[in-house]
Amino acid sequence: MLAWFKKKKKTKESVSEEQPEYSDEIAADSDAEADDGSLADDTAAVAAGPEQAPEPALHGAGDDAPAEARTKILPGTPAAAPKKNKSLFARLQAGLSKTRTSLVYRLDTLFLGKKEIDQELFDDLEEILITADLGVGTVQELLDEVRIEVKRSALKDPRKLKAVLSDKIRGYLLEQEKSAEPVIPESGPLVIMVVGVNGVGKTTSIGKMAAKFVRAGSSVLLVAGDTFRAAAIDQLKIWAERCGVEVVAQKPGSDPSSVVFDAIELGKARNYDVILIDTAGRLHTQVNLMEELKKIKRVIGKKLEGAPHEVMLVLDATTGQNGISQARMFNDAVGVTGLTLTKLDGTAKGGIVVNICRQLNIPVRFIGIGEQVDDLRDFDANEFIDALFKQSSDEAAGS
């Protein structure tokens, strides 16, 4: 997604090509209460105009912010850049190691022990693919296409099936990637509304997205729309401090739509490039809370025509097929336009990436493969498939 945004926005001249690395670890949610002295009272209704609405609490603001609303937070001192012993591609392979073990190594073992392509092989192949969480429907479609390919090319060597499978899966992902390019506004801020259930790494993903946009030379405004948990506001402030960006927040329990209203007003006035809006985590089955999300989206659209430009659903890859039902419910409620899949390094079922794209027709924008800031990666179908199916340098050295 970041690549598409950079096509529309010019990199600021003041940002050097070599950006500092940020801390590898981000503090976990804190139970400490937010400082009421740094937060504005939530006394205005959503419908109130900027004259009636209170000044938003702007953390990390510049000296031009109103004195009564400003809490001065100096940008955090970035941690020393870690020594990069691995290339970015090697790190992606390492992050997908559990899925590689579950899928690719098992495929290699299966094909190595077979001398012909028969029904028994397809039965074993089906089991391996389903175990990797590609989903029953996607697996059946994939195997049907593979059978046609085998007949058409008179393919007899089972070991060549691996290349056929990887090409078919690559095609699925590329098809979705090309058909659902993100909407990038010609002018004004890019507004990304981030949604998801509790515990998927939503707020952390927002912080990592902010770091990516900052390194690309964009000005970023974070919005603490999760007002139900003081810890969520605190966590977003930590990210803002470490990335050197600003965050708009009000005290816990405030109307989240009011926070968003003020933030969009500020973002337009100060010509921010990107506005990232955090929302409260909720179960996809909680009807009242889903209605709150709809309200937030309506407020954004009224305040800035065409926004939100992206409704980003964050899913925990380790939940497997449950992520499909989550995505469907959120999509029905607010029209999900992009996905961020976290914790891919913690699951052997990375095939969920393929299944979600195929079943829901929603593109994956980012994938999380580790704890470091750079481990939230722009999703690239070719890179993803190569990382899964190609032999790593360590494997080549050991062979």
N, C-alpha and C positions, 0 to 999 in steps of 0.2 A: 504493500500500500504506500509506503514511504516513497518508493520510486515514482509512483504516479503523482504524488504531491509535489515532488521536486521538479517535475516537468512544468508545473503551473507557477511555482513560486521560485523567485531568484534567491540563490544563496546570498546571505548578507556578506558584504565585503569585510566587515569587521570580524568575521569568524574565520579563524585560520583553518587550513586543511587538516592539521593535526589537532584533534580535540582531546581534552584530558579524559582519562577513564574515570568512571564513578565507582563508588564502593561496591565490592562484590556482594556484600550482604546488606539487606535492608532490615531495619528493626521490625520485629513482629508487632502485632497489635498490642497496644498498651491499654491498661484499664484506668490509667490516670485520667482525671477529669480535665477538660479543657479549661484554660484560664478565661474566666468570664470577662476579665478586663480587656481581652484582646478580641472579643467577639461582639458584633453589633446585635442589638435586640431585634428580634423578629416581630415587628409590630405592624408590618404592612401586608395587606392582602396581595394575592398574585396579580389581581387586576389593577392595582395601584400603579400610577405612572411613576417615572423617575423622580418627579417633584415630591410625591408623597412617600415613596419608599425610603427606608433608612439607608445610609451609606453602608455598603457591604464591608465586612471585615476583610481587609486586603493584607495578606501576610507576605512579607518580602517585597513590599511596594517601594517604588522609588520616592524621591523627595517631593514629587508633585502630587502625591496622594493627600487627601484631606488629613490634617493632623489628628483629628479625633478618631479617624477610622484606621489610621496606619499603625501597624506594629512592625517595627524595623527588624527584619531577620536577614542577617548577612548570608550570602550564598555559602553553602557548606564547602569546606575544604576537601577537594576530591582526594581520594586515596591514591597512593602511588600506583601507577599502572603495573598490573601484574605481568610477569614475564610470559610471553606467549610462546609456549613450547609446541603448540599445535596450531595448524592453520585453521581458519574458520570452518572449512569443509571437514577437517578431521574432528573438530569439536562437535560438528553436527552428527557425524558418524558415531562419535562416542555417546552423544546424547540419545541416539536411537539404538544403542547397543542391545537393549532388552528386546526390542522389536526385531532387530536383525537376528538375534538368537532364536526367537520364537518363530520367525517366518523364513528368513533367507537360509539360515543354516539347516533348518529342517527340510527345506526344499532341496538343498544340495544333497543331503543324506538320502532323501527319497529318490531323487533322480539317479544318484550314483548306484543305487542298488537295483535299478530296473533296466531291463534290456529292451523292453518294448512299451509302447504307449497303449494301455488297455484300460478296461473299465475299473479294474482294481486300483490302478494308478490314479485315475480320476477321483475315486472314492477317497483315497488317502490325501490327495491334493485338496479336496473339498474340506476335509477335517482340518488341515493345516491352516487354510485361509480363514475359516470360520473362527478358529482358535485365536487368530491374530486380529479378530474383531472387524473383519471387512463386512460382516453382516450377511445373513442368509440370502437376501434378495440380490445384493451386489455380487456375491460369490456365484450364484446360479447364472446370472447374466454374464459374468466373466468367463465361466467355464463353457457356457454355450458358444461364446465367441471363439474361445480357444479350440474347441472341437471343430468348428468350421475352418479355422486356420490350419489345423492339423490335416483335415481332409483336402483342403484346397492346395496346400503345398506338399502334400504327401510326406509330411514330417513323421519320421520314425524314431529318431534319437530322443529319448526322454530328457537328456541333459540340455537340449536346445529349448525345452519348454520354459525354462527360467527366463530366457530373453524374451520369449513371446509374452509371458505373463507381465514382465516389467514394462514392456511396450504398451500393452493394453491398459495397465493401471496408470501409466504416465499419460496416456490419451484421455482417460477419464478426468484427471486432475487439470490437464491443460485446457480441456474443453470448458470446464467451469471457470478457470482462471481468466480465459479470454472473453467469456460471455458476460462476466459480471465485474467490469472495471469499476473502481470506486468513483463516486461523484465528487469532483473537486470544483469548488466555486471559482468563477472567474475573478471575483473580487470579494473582499471581506474575509472573515475568519472561516476556517474549516472547523465545523462543530461535530465532535464525535461524542455520542451518548453511549456510555458503557453500562451494560446490564449483565445480570447473572445471579445465580444462587449463592448463598453463603459458603465460604470456604474454598472457592475455586481459584483464588489468587487474583481477584478483580482489581483491588486497589493497587496491589503490587505491579500488576500488568500496566495499569495506567501510569504509574511512576516510570516504568521502563520505557513506555511509549514516549513519555515526555522527554526522557533522556535522549532517545533516538532523534526526535524532532529538534531538540536543542543542538545536538551535534551536527545536524543538517543545516543549522543557521536560522531556524525559525523561532519566533517569539511564541511562548506557550503560556496559557492561563489554565490552571487547574481549578475545578469547581467541586467543593465538598458537598455533593447532593445527598450523601448518606448521612442524614441528621439523626438517625435512630441510635447510632452508636458513637459515643465520644471517641472511642479508640480509632474508628475509621477516619474521623477528622484529624486526629493526631498523626495517624500514619501518613495521610496525604500531606500534612505540613512537613513531615520529615522528608518526604520525597521532594517537595518543593524546595526545601532548604538545600538538599544535596544536589539538585539539578540547577539551582540558581534561578528558579522561576517563581511566579506569584500564585497564590491560591486564594480564592474567595470562599469564605466560610461564615456561618452564623452559629449560634450556640446550639448544643444538642437539643433535639425536640422541636426545632424550628420547622416551618413548612418547607419541604425541599423545593417545591415549585417557586417559592419566593427567592430562595438562594439562587436558583438557576436564572430567574428573571433578572436579578441584579447583575449576575455574572455576564449574561449576554449583553446587557446594556454597557457594562464596563468594557467588554471585549470589543464591541463595535467602536466605542469612543476612543479607545487607545490603539485601534488597528492591530490587534493581535493576529498572528497567522493561524494559530491553532487553539481551540478551546476543548479541553478534555473534561467531560462531566462524569463524575462518579455517582452512582445511585446505590440505594440500599439493597443489600443482598436479600433475596426472598425465594421461597420455594415457588416453582412454576405453577403449583396447584393452589396458591393462595390468591383467591380472586380479588379481594380488596386491595392487596398490595400491587397486583398487576394493574388494577385501575389507577393506582397512584402513578405508575410508570406512564400510562397513557396520558394522564394529566400533564406530567412533566414534558412529554413530547409535544403536546399541544401548545404549552407555554413557549417552548423553544421556537416552534413554527410561527407563532404570532409575533414574537419579538424579532425574528430574523427569517425572512422568506426563504424557503428551500431547506431550512435547517430542521432537525439535524441531518447533516449530509451523510453520516454513517451511524447506524445503530449497531454497535459492536457487542456481540454476545460472547462472554468468556465462559469456556467450558473446561472442566477438569478431565483430561484424557483418561485418567485412571478409572473414571466411572463407566467407561465403555458405552454399551448400548443405552444406558439411562440418559446419556447426553443427547441422544436422538429425540427422546420425548421432551426433554428440557427445551431443545431448540425449536421443536414444533410449537410448544405452548408460548414461548416468548415471541416467536415469529407471528403467531396469530394475534398476539396482543399489540405489539409495537412495530412489526415489520422489520425483522432482523436483516441487515444488509451485509454483514461480515462477521467472521468468527475468529476468536483467538483461542487456541488450544494450549492449555498449560500442562505442565508435568508430564510431557511426553517421555522424558528421561526416566520416569518412575513407573512406566508400564511396558508390558510386552505386547500390548494390544494397540500399537500405533496405526493399525489398519483402520481405526475409527476415522482417521483423516479422509480416507478414500470413501468410506461409507457415508459420512456426513455430506460430502460434496455431491455424491451420486444420488442419495435419497432425498435430500432437502433442497438441492439446487442453490445452496448458499456457499459463497466462496470463503476459504480460509485466508485471512490476512496475515496473522502472526502465529508462530508456534513457540512454545517455551520448552527449552531442552536443558535447563539448569538454573542455578541460582545467580549467576553473574548477570550484570546488566545486558551484556552483549548476547546472552543466551535467550533473549526474546528476539526471534529472528523474523524478518519479513519472509512470508511463505513463498517459496519458489518451487513449482512442481518438478521441474527438471532436477534441481538441486536435491530435493527431497528423495526422489526415486533413485538418483545416483548414490546418495548417501546410504540408502537401504540395500541396494543390489550390487554396487561395485565393491571390489575387494579393497579393504583399507590398507594403508601403508604398513601398519603393524602386521597384518595378515600376510602381506606380500613378503615382508622381511622374514617371517617365520616359515614361509613355504619353501 
